[in-house]
Amino acid sequence: MTPTPIHRSADDPTTRQALALAGVFQAARVVDELARTGQADERAWNPLLHATLDTDPESFEAIYGGHPNHLRQGLEVLEAVLGRRQQNPVVLRYGFSLLLLMNKLRKNDRMMATLGQELPRIQGQAEHFGEHHENVVASLGELYQQTLSNFKYRIVVQGDPGLLQSRGMPERVRAALLTGIRFALLWHQQGGRRWKLIFQRKAMQRALDALN
């Protein structure tokens, strides 16, 4: 299989922060789609699952599949945020809530350890069934429920009540939230901070322009 070409601009710290933050917003968008329609665009969903299951990527670029187009939906949301253009308020709420939840997670060593222990087990499931198998998605959802759902601060998902209560949907939504946490942690590791979205808006916008 021919490897996917890696985008040169990913070497820049601001670009890495932008890509990681795009992953957060892409996860938020998938959560919204699942909650409202019961479906999610595989082009957005699959890179998120891969990034969460790849606990030891060979490079930063490998996390999201080597090309920014795999995070295109998230990049579109981020561009709207930076340009102060109208965007789905529910998606924005999920995205910024994921950043807040990530900060709480970082301060909880026990929960971080649990995630570190359980993700390799789920990765083994993925190697057996495939990354997108319902058993793998269910395990990711259950891991979110066992860990991040225990915080007092919780992300309340809005959508079609019937869909949200249908078989397998709670696990899919929670799995999507967990993928958002994965990218939120990555964003923080790359130097991302909330204040930078205000005071370094132009620098991040230039980074996004270079990805287009």
Secondary structure, 3 states (H helix, E strand, C coil): CCCCCCCHHHHCHHHHHHHHHHHHHHHHHHHHHHHHHCCCCHHHHHHHHHHHHCCCCCCHHHHCCCCHHHHHHHHHHHHHHHCCCCCCHHHHHHHHHHHHHHHHHHCCHHHHHHHHHHHHHHHHHHHHHCCCCHHHHHHHHHHHHHCHHHCCCCCCCCCCHHHHCCCCHHHHHHHHHHHHHHHHHHHHHCCCCCCHHHHCHHHHHHHHHHHC
